[in-house]
Amino acid sequence: MPATLTVDIQSEIETLRAVMVHRPGDELLRMNQHQLEDLLFDDILSPPAAVREHDLMTEVFEVAGAEVLEVRTELSAGLARASGEPRRALVAAICEQRGVLELLDPLLELEAEALAEILICGLRWGQLPCPLTLAQLRDRVLAPSASALPPCPNLMFMRDPCIAVRDRVVVGRMSTPARITESWLVAFAIEHGGRFRPQTLLFAGYDLDRNRRYRALEGGDVLVLSREALMIGCSQRTSAQTIERLAREQLFPAFSDLERVYVVLMPEARTVMHLDTICTQIDRDSFLAFSPQICPGPEALRVAMLDRKGALVLTEKTAVQDVLRDELGRLTSVVPCGGADPMQQQREQWTDGANAFCVGPGKIVLYARNTLTIAALADQGYEETALHWVQEPARRAALIAEGMARPRTIFSFPAGELSRARGGGRCLTMPLIRRA
């Protein structure tokens, strides 16, 4: 049995030691063009291409010395290890949410690996024997290709279902029906898979009886600034009510030295669905951002602050950058994604140019297609290490090692498929341990 992990995330940028991902799989094959809106996609992805791109990213982590955990493996282990009641409670919650309680007993009879595969990739009517219901009959007549359990194609965006903060993992509350079961699967894998110390989870539980405004929290909106401060986007996917509930009921009681939770007041728009679509930290004193909304100016987003004493105020600062300078130092700078041209800033923000992921301070993963963002970073002393699957593995490993040895490096890789799903390197990862 591998060593037990203790989650340790004190910032966004220290050297990555462990990370959880989900390698895209057959769940991408279980969706068609008629399901795109419901499943939150803009287009159908090619699974082999998405896997190839994802593998390039995780290769950076492994060569850099981080342990990479695959959520499918951890979920299978959890389903095998868990006693009957936790396993039954998970499957029952999913069946209830999807309106297919007749599948509960047939699913519970499956081996752990097969059950994990179905919970991620979905299930078609007829794959398992179960009593005929009116819902099944209607699908046979009107929607023969309908799924009994829909797939989870968004699970590859591991940032959102659960959020590592300090030594705990905050269980998210996915705001859309398409993703609601993802946080349950990831939390179950962490609690029962055997790799994590007990009592790792925070904000856990199936609380579907609450109004959805009190259960909308996704990890793409959470930035860990320091031991004293967090920043959370109040966005399309994370509600004001849930942020306040999380801070008052969970974060301040759990972390005695957490003093402030900053809340970025964002428009509810798909173009800026999470805070990390417009702002990510890339070094101790610098951020990559969609500068019109992060830096002072007419489009700058305002910031509220919750503190542990119960105060709630709209900060006097006029922009997110001002708050970051207060917290991290007055020299904290913003590198504009897309460079200086407003049109290109918008284009590359849409293709995840502001969504970088730190392998260590000044060592970031970014999609190669965001060429003007890469040029803007080069002006700040970053050197690009361009990775591609046509390179020999030994050559890629050498390039990654060279990049890690430089003060500032961009590990770029092709992502024509992944970027079409609206998520960058930070979206695709849940860091578990970072250490200086």
Secondary structure, DSSP 8 states (H G I E B T S, - for coil): ----B--BBS-SSSEEEEEEE----GGGTT--GGGTTTTT-SS---HHHHHHHHHHHHHHHHHTT-EEEEHHHHHHHHHHHS-HHHHHHHHHHHHHHHT-GGGHHHHHTS-HHHHHHHHHH-EETTSS-----HHHHHHHHH-TT-EEE---GGGG-TTTTEEEEBTEEEE-B-SSGGGTTHHHHHHHHHHHSSSB-TT-EES-S--TTS-GGGS-B-GGGEEE--SSEEEEEE-SSS-HHHHHHHIIIIIHHH-TT--EEEEEE----GGG-SGGGTEEEEETTEEEE-HHHHSSSTT---EEEEETTS-EEE-S-SSHHHHHHHHH-TT-EEEETTTT-HHHHHHHHHTTTT--EEEETTEEEEETT-HHHHHHHHTTT-EEEE--TTS-HHHHHHHHHHHHHSSSEEEEE--TTGGGGS--TTTT-EEEEEE-
